[in-house]
Amino acid sequence: MSAHVTHEKMKHPHGDKLCRPMHKLELIKQGLSWPGKQRTLHVSRVPLVFREPYVATGYRPPDKPWSYYLVSVCELHNESVNVWTHLLAFVAVLAQLYRLSGRVHLTQHKDAQTLIGFSVGCLLNTLLSAAAHLLHSKSAWWHYVWFLIDYAGVTYYSFATVLGCVYVSSHPLVYSVIEPCVLPINIALSSFGFLTCCLAKLRFSDPYQPQRQRLMVAGLGVQALVGASPVLARFVHCLHDDHCSLSSLNHISVVFLLLAVCAVTFSAHLPEKLWVGQFDLFGQGHQIFHVVSMVTMVMELEGMYIDIKNGAAQHTSPDLKKMLAAYLVLVIIHVAILVSLKGHIQNKVNDVLEHIKDE
Ligand SMILES: [Zn+2]
């Protein structure tokens, strides 16, 4: 696939703005790289499939060797901060788990199994996301494959969040009802969320179509609502209990608020939507989403610790081996979905190549 695509009219109202002749500042930004000398491209010189909404510069060219993209982890381009924020999140989750291990014995305390089970989902999510942002520019085929893998990572995180909601922060009565089938239901919801994200990515190839992100948020939102219900029952119970103060649940409210901020920052494309081209390297909405998701993971672990310390998890019986087995089943289902979508991915790639030939 040729990277030398001539100026193409964007389908978005900001298209003309993105494809206007480059100013001096943009030319400097294009050539900006640190510490190496990797050149990056203006949006008008990369195929539509690689374009990020409202991001005008800093694109790495496709069709380079894998080593080029691996080395670009140390270069400055429009994916650098996305890669590093989730690598940082990987370390932050490990550091938080290590910090909590000083308070909850990781091998002896029953609830430590949930802390570990939750952390596994976070670590998979951040690692796969960093890899996807680093390597997706290789070709149209790999762009689709890596971002579908990234979505798999997102659903490992949502799977992990439900584990925390059920095995640590749930209302005892709701827990007793759902406990026998919680892992199969969680696997089914994560698989549904993954399939929805995959179909959204393959159905809406134009990155400017807002339906794509909305469909992804809706697919994952179903799991969030079902998964949060055992915790929401505690809020309902507290409202009807004269001896309970809602402030005693502040550690959970903060996490719910952060999860809502994650959904908004993921889909809003702010602030770059308002000032196109001004946040190409630093400050994109997706970078803010990565930072908020990192804070959310750390706060979820903190919230679980508070519930464990206060005895809110006494009624649960977590089993780390079963959680890890469930992750394995989820991975197998994800691989099966990816393999079954191979033909759709190839069709999308053919469309992209056809589109480039027409230009
Ligand atoms: Zn991301």
Residues whose N, C-alpha, C, O or C-beta is under 5 A from the ligand:
A	BS01	ZN	S129
